[in-house]
Amino acid sequence: MGIHWTVYPNHHEASLAVADTISAVLIEKPACVLGLATGSTPLEVYAELARRHREEALDFGKATTVNLDEYIGLPPGHPQSYVHYMHEHLFRHINIDRDRTHLPNVHAADLSESANDFERLVESTGGVDLQLLGIGTNGHIGFNEPGAEEDSVTRVVDLAPGTIHSNSRFFESESDVPRRAITMGIATILRARKIVLLATGDSKAEAVAEAINGPISRDNPASFLQTHANVHFVLDSAAAVGLAN
Ligand SMILES: O=P(O)(O)OC[C@H]1O[C@](O)(CO)[C@@H](O)[C@@H]1O
């Protein structure tokens, strides 16, 4: 199997390539299920999808979305919550039915039960047609930090110290960054029919090279993607420096 990858000159070109892939799925299967990611990496992808909706009538009217993860502990409506992020950067700009946009519910009394519910919900959609991923500098996908098991499903997890530090750029101080999240598991992600991982910038180069060429290991959760038959890494030249030409 192995991971297929393409290098683009910069973040912009890489983002357009991912928007092309998502658009193609939507056009071929309007009632598709899209698995979505947050973080800084996909922002330009979402901006481009919004533009295509506005200017080229790209239609999300029958699509369903499921998101990878959500922080635990932020009050509802917090600007750094992923539900807010998705609304702000994508959903409010497109014609998606909000009842068909799903993120883990982190405000339930029983968070483990809520995680199980989300796993069942992802199943009940009929399966994710295209899962978009970013990657952490430690190889995390979703919030599956190093140590995550290949058969893990949606669950409550602790964030790695490095992730808390790296995501502190979105908060006033590091102490404001949530310590826990609900995330789809590795097995949940691997059930998607097709997976596209977007990684740009030199801070991702080591994690990308290990994910593609390293051993399949819990030390780099993205390396589990090597076991999937249809994975494409979309990279800029900085994120690809650790790969042989
Ligand atoms: O895109 P960033 O901000 O570098 O974050 C990397 C990854 O870490 C996360 O923030 C954690 O899930 C993802 O949303 C993202 O893909």
Ligand as a Chemical Component Dictionary entry (heavy atoms), coordinates in Angstrom:
data_LIG
# 
_chem_comp.id                   LIG 
_chem_comp.type                 NON-POLYMER 
_chem_comp.pdbx_formal_charge   0 
_chem_comp.three_letter_code    LIG 
# 
loop_
_chem_comp_atom.comp_id 
_chem_comp_atom.atom_id 
_chem_comp_atom.alt_atom_id 
_chem_comp_atom.type_symbol 
_chem_comp_atom.charge 
_chem_comp_atom.model_Cartn_x 
_chem_comp_atom.model_Cartn_y 
_chem_comp_atom.model_Cartn_z 
_chem_comp_atom.pdbx_ordinal 
LIG O1 O1 O 0 -3.049 22.797 11.446 1  
LIG P1 P1 P 0 -2.310 23.019 12.719 2  
LIG O2 O2 O 0 -2.819 24.236 13.442 3  
LIG O3 O3 O 0 -0.853 23.013 12.530 4  
LIG O4 O4 O 0 -2.650 21.791 13.662 5  
LIG C1 C1 C 0 -2.329 20.476 13.299 6  
LIG C2 C2 C 0 -3.432 19.530 13.683 7  
LIG O5 O5 O 0 -3.696 19.585 15.061 8  
LIG C3 C3 C 0 -5.063 19.794 15.314 9  
LIG O6 O6 O 0 -5.225 21.136 15.696 10 
LIG C4 C4 C 0 -5.596 18.883 16.387 11 
LIG O7 O7 O 0 -6.610 18.103 15.967 12 
LIG C5 C5 C 0 -5.741 19.517 14.009 13 
LIG O8 O8 O 0 -6.941 20.173 13.938 14 
LIG C6 C6 C 0 -4.718 19.890 13.007 15 
LIG O9 O9 O 0 -4.885 19.161 11.870 16 
# 
loop_
_chem_comp_bond.comp_id 
_chem_comp_bond.atom_id_1 
_chem_comp_bond.atom_id_2 
_chem_comp_bond.value_order 
_chem_comp_bond.pdbx_ordinal 
LIG O1 P1 DOUB 1  
LIG P1 O2 SING 2  
LIG P1 O3 SING 3  
LIG P1 O4 SING 4  
LIG O4 C1 SING 5  
LIG C1 C2 SING 6  
LIG C2 O5 SING 7  
LIG C2 C6 SING 8  
LIG O5 C3 SING 9  
LIG C3 O6 SING 10 
LIG C3 C4 SING 11 
LIG C3 C5 SING 12 
LIG C4 O7 SING 13 
LIG C5 O8 SING 14 
LIG C5 C6 SING 15 
LIG C6 O9 SING 16 
# 
